Amino acid sequence: MRNKVINKKKALIVLIAVLTVFGILNKTLAYVGSQRQIKVEQEKIAEEKRKEEEKKKYVVGVSHEGQKYSYDAKKVSEKLSKYDYINDGKKIVFLTFDDGTSKTNTPKVLDILKTEDVKATFFLTGQNIEYGGQEAKDLVKREFDEGHAIGNHSFTHDVKKLYPGRTLDMKAFKEDFEKNDKLLKDILGKYFSTRVIRCPGGYMSWKGMEDLDKHLEENNMVSIDWSSLNGDAEGKRKNAQELFNCTMKTSQGKEMVVLLMHDTYGKEETVKALPSVIKYFKDNGYEFRTLS
Ligand SMILES: [Zn+2]
């Protein structure tokens, strides 16, 4: 009888001990589990933060500082395609320079833009940049760092290759622009991209451009031509005064002006005319913006 009571007590003690150990174990496991959960959550937050920081480094067309001068290139492109140059009374000019960089004229253009405190858009051509070596590459960096916008103007600028028989060869076009894009990334870093392109010879000059329309639409890209020009690539060679006159004539009555100029080799007169061109737009109440 007494033994049975003792045995029951023993059993009870064992049971309590087991339950206690089990309880402690359970709590310990729960604690370890919750700690692990917290760690996972913390890692998730850190990863999201890292991604967020990474995202902020990406730039499209202009540096972060240059963004305050940039304007939606798509809006401009749509207006240009309809020959609509009215802008609710607000005058805007986009100075654009094609075919650079050049060691001869690009530095002077940049100096003038700096002195006048205005921003421009540069449509760059890879072959010319490579021709100019490191100095030409450094000029691309300077353009970007000084708040100007960067557009893609193809690598070779070879219209026979891009539009054989005056008709777009989409494969050749895409390859050529991608090659230029890669060069620009090599110079400006992996965070750089641009969605603005200008077709060599202008979009308006070629046939079979529907494939390009589709490609641009799918990739959120924009092709930009121009509404005015200084004439530094058309007809006979012009001096600075003639380039200025052509600028005035082709900009007359337009509230939105996309001015085509060139800063490549041989365009010394464009550089000479530039201060007067800028003064003309300033005097007429234009705001200087960039395309991106
Ligand atoms: Zn060109």
Boltz pocket constraint, residues with backbone or C-beta under 6 A from the ligand:
constraints:
  - pocket:
      binder: B
      contacts: [[A, 98], [A, 99], [A, 153], [A, 157], [A, 199], [A, 200], [A, 201]]
      max_distance: 6.0
